[in-house]
Amino acid sequence: MPALKADILVSHEAPAAHPFGFAAVDELAISLGARLVVHGHQRPLTTAPRA
């Protein structure tokens, strides 16, 4: 497999710096040469109470 490279890593999971983060995200970012790691997720905007 050829070496993969990325400038930015976008992930659902957080890197190890976050209290609930994972070292594997750090390792992946380093192996890709990523200089920026962005994590997060979206939830639908709801204005009505959930049933």
CHARMM-style PDB file with segment names, atoms N, HN, CA, C and O in Angstrom:
ATOM      1  N   MET     1       0.851  -1.184   0.000  1.00  0.00      PROA
ATOM      2  CA  MET     1       0.000   0.000   0.000  1.00  0.00      PROA
ATOM      3  C   MET     1       0.892   1.240   0.000  1.00  0.00      PROA
ATOM      4  O   MET     1       1.816   1.342   0.807  1.00  0.00      PROA
ATOM      5  N   PRO     2       0.619   2.174  -0.896  1.00  0.00      PROA
ATOM      6  CA  PRO     2       1.435   3.388  -0.904  1.00  0.00      PROA
ATOM      7  C   PRO     2       1.208   4.212   0.365  1.00  0.00      PROA
ATOM      8  O   PRO     2       0.145   4.142   0.983  1.00  0.00      PROA
ATOM      9  N   ALA     3       2.200   4.977   0.736  1.00  0.00      PROA
ATOM     10  HN  ALA     3       3.064   5.034   0.234  1.00  0.00      PROA
ATOM     11  CA  ALA     3       2.088   5.839   1.915  1.00  0.00      PROA
ATOM     12  C   ALA     3       1.020   6.892   1.669  1.00  0.00      PROA
ATOM     13  O   ALA     3       1.026   7.559   0.634  1.00  0.00      PROA
ATOM     14  N   LEU     4       0.113   7.041   2.608  1.00  0.00      PROA
ATOM     15  HN  LEU     4       0.108   6.500   3.449  1.00  0.00      PROA
ATOM     16  CA  LEU     4      -0.938   8.044   2.502  1.00  0.00      PROA
ATOM     17  C   LEU     4      -0.511   9.315   3.208  1.00  0.00      PROA
ATOM     18  O   LEU     4       0.141   9.256   4.251  1.00  0.00      PROA
ATOM     19  N   LYS     5      -0.865  10.449   2.659  1.00  0.00      PROA
ATOM     20  HN  LYS     5      -1.394  10.497   1.812  1.00  0.00      PROA
ATOM     21  CA  LYS     5      -0.534  11.745   3.244  1.00  0.00      PROA
ATOM     22  C   LYS     5      -1.779  12.608   3.297  1.00  0.00      PROA
ATOM     23  O   LYS     5      -2.650  12.507   2.432  1.00  0.00      PROA
ATOM     24  N   ALA     6      -1.864  13.456   4.308  1.00  0.00      PROA
ATOM     25  HN  ALA     6      -1.157  13.538   5.010  1.00  0.00      PROA
ATOM     26  CA  ALA     6      -2.986  14.390   4.434  1.00  0.00      PROA
ATOM     27  C   ALA     6      -2.517  15.623   5.176  1.00  0.00      PROA
ATOM     28  O   ALA     6      -1.695  15.530   6.088  1.00  0.00      PROA
ATOM     29  N   ASP     7      -3.031  16.767   4.795  1.00  0.00      PROA
ATOM     30  HN  ASP     7      -3.699  16.843   4.054  1.00  0.00      PROA
ATOM     31  CA  ASP     7      -2.746  18.005   5.520  1.00  0.00      PROA
ATOM     32  C   ASP     7      -3.675  18.152   6.717  1.00  0.00      PROA
ATOM     33  O   ASP     7      -3.283  18.679   7.759  1.00  0.00      PROA
ATOM     34  N   ILE     8      -4.919  17.679   6.557  1.00  0.00      PROA
ATOM     35  HN  ILE     8      -5.237  17.251   5.711  1.00  0.00      PROA
ATOM     36  CA  ILE     8      -5.943  17.821   7.594  1.00  0.00      PROA
ATOM     37  C   ILE     8      -6.594  16.462   7.820  1.00  0.00      PROA
ATOM     38  O   ILE     8      -6.921  15.759   6.863  1.00  0.00      PROA
ATOM     39  N   LEU     9      -6.779  16.095   9.078  1.00  0.00      PROA
ATOM     40  HN  LEU     9      -6.513  16.666   9.855  1.00  0.00      PROA
ATOM     41  CA  LEU     9      -7.508  14.879   9.439  1.00  0.00      PROA
ATOM     42  C   LEU     9      -8.812  15.298  10.095  1.00  0.00      PROA
ATOM     43  O   LEU     9      -8.810  15.997  11.108  1.00  0.00      PROA
ATOM     44  N   VAL    10      -9.930  14.866   9.511  1.00  0.00      PROA
ATOM     45  HN  VAL    10      -9.931  14.298   8.688  1.00  0.00      PROA
ATOM     46  CA  VAL    10     -11.257  15.147  10.061  1.00  0.00      PROA
ATOM     47  C   VAL    10     -11.797  13.831  10.585  1.00  0.00      PROA
ATOM     48  O   VAL    10     -11.860  12.841   9.856  1.00  0.00      PROA
ATOM     49  N   SER    11     -12.187  13.822  11.857  1.00  0.00      PROA
ATOM     50  HN  SER    11     -12.136  14.626  12.449  1.00  0.00      PROA
ATOM     51  CA  SER    11     -12.590  12.584  12.511  1.00  0.00      PROA
ATOM     52  C   SER    11     -13.779  12.814  13.423  1.00  0.00      PROA
ATOM     53  O   SER    11     -13.959  13.902  13.970  1.00  0.00      PROA
ATOM     54  N   HSD    12     -14.577  11.790  13.580  1.00  0.00      PROA
ATOM     55  HN  HSD    12     -14.431  10.906  13.136  1.00  0.00      PROA
ATOM     56  CA  HSD    12     -15.652  11.844  14.574  1.00  0.00      PROA
ATOM     57  C   HSD    12     -15.041  11.757  15.973  1.00  0.00      PROA
ATOM     58  O   HSD    12     -15.470  12.464  16.885  1.00  0.00      PROA
ATOM     59  N   GLU    13     -14.054  10.904  16.139  1.00  0.00      PROA
ATOM     60  HN  GLU    13     -13.705  10.330  15.398  1.00  0.00      PROA
ATOM     61  CA  GLU    13     -13.401  10.706  17.440  1.00  0.00      PROA
ATOM     62  C   GLU    13     -12.371  11.799  17.697  1.00  0.00      PROA
ATOM     63  O   GLU    13     -11.778  12.346  16.767  1.00  0.00      PROA
ATOM     64  N   ALA    14     -12.170  12.105  18.971  1.00  0.00      PROA
ATOM     65  HN  ALA    14     -12.651  11.661  19.726  1.00  0.00      PROA
ATOM     66  CA  ALA    14     -11.240  13.165  19.371  1.00  0.00      PROA
ATOM     67  C   ALA    14      -9.827  12.616  19.549  1.00  0.00      PROA
ATOM     68  O   ALA    14      -9.651  11.429  19.823  1.00  0.00      PROA
ATOM     69  N   PRO    15      -8.816  13.482  19.391  1.00  0.00      PROA
ATOM     70  CA  PRO    15      -7.446  13.078  19.687  1.00  0.00      PROA
ATOM     71  C   PRO    15      -7.225  12.991  21.196  1.00  0.00      PROA
ATOM     72  O   PRO    15      -8.095  13.368  21.981  1.00  0.00      PROA
ATOM     73  N   ALA    16      -6.076  12.500  21.586  1.00  0.00      PROA
ATOM     74  HN  ALA    16      -5.369  12.193  20.948  1.00  0.00      PROA
ATOM     75  CA  ALA    16      -5.775  12.227  22.995  1.00  0.00      PROA
ATOM     76  C   ALA    16      -5.798  13.471  23.878  1.00  0.00      PROA
ATOM     77  O   ALA    16      -5.951  13.344  25.093  1.00  0.00      PROA
ATOM     78  N   ALA    17      -5.654  14.658  23.317  1.00  0.00      PROA
ATOM     79  HN  ALA    17      -5.530  14.762  22.331  1.00  0.00      PROA
ATOM     80  CA  ALA    17      -5.683  15.882  24.128  1.00  0.00      PROA
ATOM     81  C   ALA    17      -7.057  16.105  24.758  1.00  0.00      PROA
ATOM     82  O   ALA    17      -7.166  16.796  25.771  1.00  0.00      PROA
ATOM     83  N   HSD    18      -8.092  15.536  24.179  1.00  0.00      PROA
ATOM     84  HN  HSD    18      -8.004  14.975  23.356  1.00  0.00      PROA
ATOM     85  CA  HSD    18      -9.452  15.659  24.706  1.00  0.00      PROA
ATOM     86  C   HSD    18      -9.638  14.650  25.839  1.00  0.00      PROA
ATOM     87  O   HSD    18      -9.089  13.551  25.761  1.00  0.00      PROA
ATOM     88  N   PRO    19     -10.398  14.985  26.896  1.00  0.00      PROA
ATOM     89  CA  PRO    19     -10.589  14.047  28.011  1.00  0.00      PROA
ATOM     90  C   PRO    19     -11.135  12.679  27.590  1.00  0.00      PROA
ATOM     91  O   PRO    19     -10.859  11.680  28.254  1.00  0.00      PROA
ATOM     92  N   PHE    20     -11.898  12.621  26.507  1.00  0.00      PROA
ATOM     93  HN  PHE    20     -12.122  13.433  25.968  1.00  0.00      PROA
ATOM     94  CA  PHE    20     -12.429  11.346  26.029  1.00  0.00      PROA
ATOM     95  C   PHE    20     -11.805  10.936  24.698  1.00  0.00      PROA
ATOM     96  O   PHE    20     -12.379  10.150  23.945  1.00  0.00      PROA
ATOM     97  N   GLY    21     -10.620  11.480  24.421  1.00  0.00      PROA
ATOM     98  HN  GLY    21     -10.153  12.118  25.033  1.00  0.00      PROA
ATOM     99  CA  GLY    21      -9.956  11.236  23.147  1.00  0.00      PROA
ATOM    100  C   GLY    21      -9.189   9.928  23.094  1.00  0.00      PROA
ATOM    101  O   GLY    21      -9.106   9.190  24.075  1.00  0.00      PROA
ATOM    102  N   PHE    22      -8.632   9.662  21.919  1.00  0.00      PROA
ATOM    103  HN  PHE    22      -8.700  10.262  21.122  1.00  0.00      PROA
ATOM    104  CA  PHE    22      -7.931   8.407  21.654  1.00  0.00      PROA
ATOM    105  C   PHE    22      -6.542   8.667  21.091  1.00  0.00      PROA
ATOM    106  O   PHE    22      -6.377   9.491  20.192  1.00  0.00      PROA
ATOM    107  N   ALA    23      -5.554   7.971  21.613  1.00  0.00      PROA
ATOM    108  HN  ALA    23      -5.688   7.301  22.343  1.00  0.00      PROA
ATOM    109  CA  ALA    23      -4.187   8.083  21.113  1.00  0.00      PROA
ATOM    110  C   ALA    23      -4.093   7.606  19.665  1.00  0.00      PROA
ATOM    111  O   ALA    23      -3.223   8.062  18.924  1.00  0.00      PROA
ATOM    112  N   ALA    24      -4.972   6.700  19.255  1.00  0.00      PROA
ATOM    113  HN  ALA    24      -5.679   6.329  19.857  1.00  0.00      PROA
ATOM    114  CA  ALA    24      -4.940   6.195  17.883  1.00  0.00      PROA
ATOM    115  C   ALA    24      -5.178   7.320  16.875  1.00  0.00      PROA
ATOM    116  O   ALA    24      -4.628   7.289  15.774  1.00  0.00      PROA
ATOM    117  N   VAL    25      -5.986   8.306  17.237  1.00  0.00      PROA
ATOM    118  HN  VAL    25      -6.434   8.332  18.131  1.00  0.00      PROA
ATOM    119  CA  VAL    25      -6.208   9.445  16.345  1.00  0.00      PROA
ATOM    120  C   VAL    25      -4.905  10.226  16.196  1.00  0.00      PROA
ATOM    121  O   VAL    25      -4.559  10.649  15.093  1.00  0.00      PROA
ATOM    122  N   ASP    26      -4.185  10.420  17.292  1.00  0.00      PROA
ATOM    123  HN  ASP    26      -4.465  10.077  18.189  1.00  0.00      PROA
ATOM    124  CA  ASP    26      -2.879  11.089  17.240  1.00  0.00      PROA
ATOM    125  C   ASP    26      -1.913  10.322  16.338  1.00  0.00      PROA
ATOM    126  O   ASP    26      -1.218  10.906  15.506  1.00  0.00      PROA
ATOM    127  N   GLU    27      -1.884   9.008  16.520  1.00  0.00      PROA
ATOM    128  HN  GLU    27      -2.448   8.533  17.196  1.00  0.00      PROA
ATOM    129  CA  GLU    27      -0.967   8.174  15.740  1.00  0.00      PROA
ATOM    130  C   GLU    27      -1.297   8.251  14.250  1.00  0.00      PROA
ATOM    131  O   GLU    27      -0.399   8.327  13.411  1.00  0.00      PROA
ATOM    132  N   LEU    28      -2.582   8.231  13.931  1.00  0.00      PROA
ATOM    133  HN  LEU    28      -3.311   8.169  14.613  1.00  0.00      PROA
ATOM    134  CA  LEU    28      -2.981   8.335  12.532  1.00  0.00      PROA
ATOM    135  C   LEU    28      -2.582   9.690  11.960  1.00  0.00      PROA
ATOM    136  O   LEU    28      -2.055   9.759  10.850  1.00  0.00      PROA
ATOM    137  N   ALA    29      -2.827  10.764  12.702  1.00  0.00      PROA
ATOM    138  HN  ALA    29      -3.255  10.708  13.604  1.00  0.00      PROA
ATOM    139  CA  ALA    29      -2.464  12.104  12.239  1.00  0.00      PROA
ATOM    140  C   ALA    29      -0.963  12.202  11.992  1.00  0.00      PROA
ATOM    141  O   ALA    29      -0.532  12.769  10.988  1.00  0.00      PROA
ATOM    142  N   ILE    30      -0.183  11.662  12.888  1.00  0.00      PROA
ATOM    143  HN  ILE    30      -0.533  11.201  13.704  1.00  0.00      PROA
ATOM    144  CA  ILE    30       1.277  11.692  12.727  1.00  0.00      PROA
ATOM    145  C   ILE    30       1.698  10.891  11.506  1.00  0.00      PROA
ATOM    146  O   ILE    30       2.526  11.343  10.716  1.00  0.00      PROA
ATOM    147  N   SER    31       1.124   9.692  11.352  1.00  0.00      PROA
ATOM    148  HN  SER    31       0.451   9.325  11.994  1.00  0.00      PROA
ATOM    149  CA  SER    31       1.521   8.848  10.213  1.00  0.00      PROA
ATOM    150  C   SER    31       1.130   9.478   8.873  1.00  0.00      PROA
ATOM    151  O   SER    31       1.809   9.266   7.868  1.00  0.00      PROA
ATOM    152  N   LEU    32       0.040  10.250   8.855  1.00  0.00      PROA
ATOM    153  HN  LEU    32      -0.511  10.422   9.672  1.00  0.00      PROA
ATOM    154  CA  LEU    32      -0.387  10.923   7.629  1.00  0.00      PROA
ATOM    155  C   LEU    32       0.356  12.231   7.387  1.00  0.00      PROA
ATOM    156  O   LEU    32       0.325  12.773   6.282  1.00  0.00      PROA
ATOM    157  N   GLY    33       1.021  12.738   8.420  1.00  0.00      PROA
ATOM    158  HN  GLY    33       1.046  12.298   9.317  1.00  0.00      PROA
ATOM    159  CA  GLY    33       1.685  14.029   8.304  1.00  0.00      PROA
ATOM    160  C   GLY    33       0.711  15.189   8.430  1.00  0.00      PROA
ATOM    161  O   GLY    33       1.014  16.306   8.009  1.00  0.00      PROA
ATOM    162  N   ALA    34      -0.470  14.928   9.013  1.00  0.00      PROA
ATOM    163  HN  ALA    34      -0.716  14.021   9.355  1.00  0.00      PROA
ATOM    164  CA  ALA    34      -1.490  15.973   9.144  1.00  0.00      PROA
ATOM    165  C   ALA    34      -1.020  17.049  10.117  1.00  0.00      PROA
ATOM    166  O   ALA    34      -0.464  16.746  11.173  1.00  0.00      PROA
ATOM    167  N   ARG    35      -1.247  18.293   9.755  1.00  0.00      PROA
ATOM    168  HN  ARG    35      -1.699  18.539   8.897  1.00  0.00      PROA
ATOM    169  CA  ARG    35      -0.854  19.410  10.615  1.00  0.00      PROA
ATOM    170  C   ARG    35      -2.039  19.967  11.395  1.00  0.00      PROA
ATOM    171  O   ARG    35      -1.867  20.795  12.289  1.00  0.00      PROA
ATOM    172  N   LEU    36      -3.250  19.506  11.052  1.00  0.00      PROA
ATOM    173  HN  LEU    36      -3.390  18.833  10.326  1.00  0.00      PROA
ATOM    174  CA  LEU    36      -4.460  19.955  11.731  1.00  0.00      PROA
ATOM    175  C   LEU    36      -5.382  18.762  11.904  1.00  0.00      PROA
ATOM    176  O   LEU    36      -5.623  18.011  10.959  1.00  0.00      PROA
ATOM    177  N   VAL    37      -5.901  18.589  13.125  1.00  0.00      PROA
ATOM    178  HN  VAL    37      -5.706  19.199  13.892  1.00  0.00      PROA
ATOM    179  CA  VAL    37      -6.876  17.535  13.408  1.00  0.00      PROA
ATOM    180  C   VAL    37      -8.159  18.224  13.868  1.00  0.00      PROA
ATOM    181  O   VAL    37      -8.151  19.019  14.807  1.00  0.00      PROA
ATOM    182  N   VAL    38      -9.261  17.902  13.186  1.00  0.00      PROA
ATOM    183  HN  VAL    38      -9.267  17.255  12.423  1.00  0.00      PROA
ATOM    184  CA  VAL    38     -10.567  18.472  13.503  1.00  0.00      PROA
ATOM    185  C   VAL    38     -11.487  17.312  13.845  1.00  0.00      PROA
ATOM    186  O   VAL    38     -11.538  16.317  13.123  1.00  0.00      PROA
ATOM    187  N   HSD    39     -12.219  17.444  14.954  1.00  0.00      PROA
ATOM    188  HN  HSD    39     -12.178  18.253  15.540  1.00  0.00      PROA
ATOM    189  CA  HSD    39     -13.142  16.375  15.313  1.00  0.00      PROA
ATOM    190  C   HSD    39     -14.474  16.961  15.727  1.00  0.00      PROA
ATOM    191  O   HSD    39     -14.560  18.131  16.100  1.00  0.00      PROA
ATOM    192  N   GLY    40     -15.502  16.151  15.660  1.00  0.00      PROA
ATOM    193  HN  GLY    40     -15.432  15.201  15.357  1.00  0.00      PROA
ATOM    194  CA  GLY    40     -16.818  16.579  16.095  1.00  0.00      PROA
ATOM    195  C   GLY    40     -17.905  15.864  15.336  1.00  0.00      PROA
ATOM    196  O   GLY    40     -17.643  15.036  14.463  1.00  0.00      PROA
ATOM    197  N   HSD    41     -19.114  16.193  15.681  1.00  0.00      PROA
ATOM    198  HN  HSD    41     -19.327  16.865  16.390  1.00  0.00      PROA
ATOM    199  CA  HSD    41     -20.266  15.617  15.009  1.00  0.00      PROA
ATOM    200  C   HSD    41     -21.421  16.593  15.093  1.00  0.00      PROA
ATOM    201  O   HSD    41     -21.402  17.543  15.876  1.00  0.00      PROA
ATOM    202  N   GLN    42     -22.418  16.343  14.278  1.00  0.00      PROA
ATOM    203  HN  GLN    42     -22.434  15.571  13.642  1.00  0.00      PROA
ATOM    204  CA  GLN    42     -23.589  17.206  14.256  1.00  0.00      PROA
ATOM    205  C   GLN    42     -24.791  16.444  14.776  1.00  0.00      PROA
ATOM    206  O   GLN    42     -24.901  15.228  14.615  1.00  0.00      PROA
ATOM    207  N   ARG    43     -25.671  17.171  15.390  1.00  0.00      PROA
ATOM    208  HN  ARG    43     -25.582  18.159  15.520  1.00  0.00      PROA
ATOM    209  CA  ARG    43     -26.959  16.622  15.802  1.00  0.00      PROA
ATOM    210  C   ARG    43     -28.037  17.451  15.115  1.00  0.00      PROA
ATOM    211  O   ARG    43     -27.846  18.641  14.861  1.00  0.00      PROA
ATOM    212  N   PRO    44     -29.165  16.824  14.817  1.00  0.00      PROA
ATOM    213  CA  PRO    44     -30.239  17.609  14.195  1.00  0.00      PROA
ATOM    214  C   PRO    44     -30.736  18.697  15.139  1.00  0.00      PROA
ATOM    215  O   PRO    44     -30.828  18.486  16.348  1.00  0.00      PROA
ATOM    216  N   LEU    45     -31.047  19.837  14.591  1.00  0.00      PROA
ATOM    217  HN  LEU    45     -30.972  20.009  13.608  1.00  0.00      PROA
ATOM    218  CA  LEU    45     -31.590  20.935  15.378  1.00  0.00      PROA
ATOM    219  C   LEU    45     -33.068  20.651  15.614  1.00  0.00      PROA
ATOM    220  O   LEU    45     -33.843  20.504  14.668  1.00  0.00      PROA
ATOM    221  N   THR    46     -33.445  20.578  16.872  1.00  0.00      PROA
ATOM    222  HN  THR    46     -32.816  20.698  17.640  1.00  0.00      PROA
ATOM    223  CA  THR    46     -34.848  20.342  17.194  1.00  0.00      PROA
ATOM    224  C   THR    46     -35.331  21.455  18.094  1.00  0.00      PROA
ATOM    225  O   THR    46     -34.649  21.857  19.037  1.00  0.00      PROA
ATOM    226  N   THR    47     -36.518  21.947  17.790  1.00  0.00      PROA
ATOM    227  HN  THR    47     -37.072  21.620  17.024  1.00  0.00      PROA
ATOM    228  CA  THR    47     -37.100  22.999  18.624  1.00  0.00      PROA
ATOM    229  C   THR    47     -38.290  22.462  19.414  1.00  0.00      PROA
ATOM    230  O   THR    47     -38.762  23.104  20.353  1.00  0.00      PROA
ATOM    231  N   ALA    48     -38.766  21.287  19.030  1.00  0.00      PROA
ATOM    232  HN  ALA    48     -38.383  20.765  18.268  1.00  0.00      PROA
ATOM    233  CA  ALA    48     -39.888  20.686  19.748  1.00  0.00      PROA
ATOM    234  C   ALA    48     -39.359  19.671  20.749  1.00  0.00      PROA
ATOM    235  O   ALA    48     -38.314  19.066  20.510  1.00  0.00      PROA
ATOM    236  N   PRO    49     -40.054  19.468  21.866  1.00  0.00      PROA
ATOM    237  CA  PRO    49     -39.626  18.448  22.826  1.00  0.00      PROA
ATOM    238  C   PRO    49     -39.662  17.062  22.187  1.00  0.00      PROA
ATOM    239  O   PRO    49     -40.535  16.751  21.377  1.00  0.00      PROA
ATOM    240  N   ARG    50     -38.706  16.256  22.568  1.00  0.00      PROA
ATOM    241  HN  ARG    50     -37.997  16.509  23.226  1.00  0.00      PROA
ATOM    242  CA  ARG    50     -38.677  14.885  22.050  1.00  0.00      PROA
ATOM    243  C   ARG    50     -39.721  14.036  22.760  1.00  0.00      PROA
ATOM    244  O   ARG    50     -39.953  14.182  23.960  1.00  0.00      PROA
ATOM    245  N   ALA    51     -40.332  13.163  22.011  1.00  0.00      PROA
ATOM    246  HN  ALA    51     -40.143  13.045  21.036  1.00  0.00      PROA
ATOM    247  CA  ALA    51     -41.367  12.286  22.588  1.00  0.00      PROA
ATOM    248  C   ALA    51     -40.739  11.077  23.255  1.00  0.00      PROA
ATOM    249  OT1 ALA    51     -41.451  10.230  23.795  1.00  0.00      PROA
TER     250      ALA     51
END
